[in-house]
């Protein structure tokens, strides 16, 4: 599970190209499914349009980066009609007042908790303001994700939870069909490194790679081997090797 604040601001890294594709600026929420369908990625240049990464194309979300298989997964907003429709609905949740089914205003939402494997919103963090009451509103108590308001069950305050362990099983379950994706999201940077090692094998080294002690790890013109990759990792030169190869 990830908070919105833990996702926004992270760089998106492509596994195949070993490239940063820009930082996440916002989440695109689908109010009908109660899920994050896309991540908004900053434009390549300030004068260009923003781009999108579909949650289904996210390989993993870690503390330092979000990974996706290839840079082609990040696409222009204008190429995604479904995303444009959601953007026009402008569902933010964070900052919205909370209203019960019978029309009582009860505090505001200051965070959302997202299942990084499915994109589902597992809970909204609610705060009552001056009286200090707060807690997680499980998704099953949310009736409507509105543009300007979150509508919840009348008895939501009596069913708040204080941490993820208290959420309903459905909100934290790990479906079997998500096993591969789960492994990636549990340790996305390791997943990224493993994929990149596979990608490097057979590529041509474009400059000599030396250890800090001056020992040769790879010579210009050689093709990358598994042994070469292992030596680069051991010498903390894996990134340098990665950035200095060609097909």
Buried (B, 14 or more C-beta within 10 A) or exposed (E): BBEBEBBBEBBBBBBBBBEEBBBBBBBBBBBEEBBBBBBBBBBBEEEEEBBBBBBEBBBBBBEEBBBBBBBEBBBBBEEBEEBEEBBEBEBBBBEBEBBBEEEEEBBBBBBBBBBBBBBBBBBBBBBBEEEEEBBBBBBBBBBEBBEEBBBBBBEBBEBBBEEEEBBBEEBBBEEEEBEEBBBBBBEBBEBBBEBBBEBBEEBEBEBEBBBEEEEEBBEEEBEBEEEBBEBBBEBEBBEBBBEBBEE
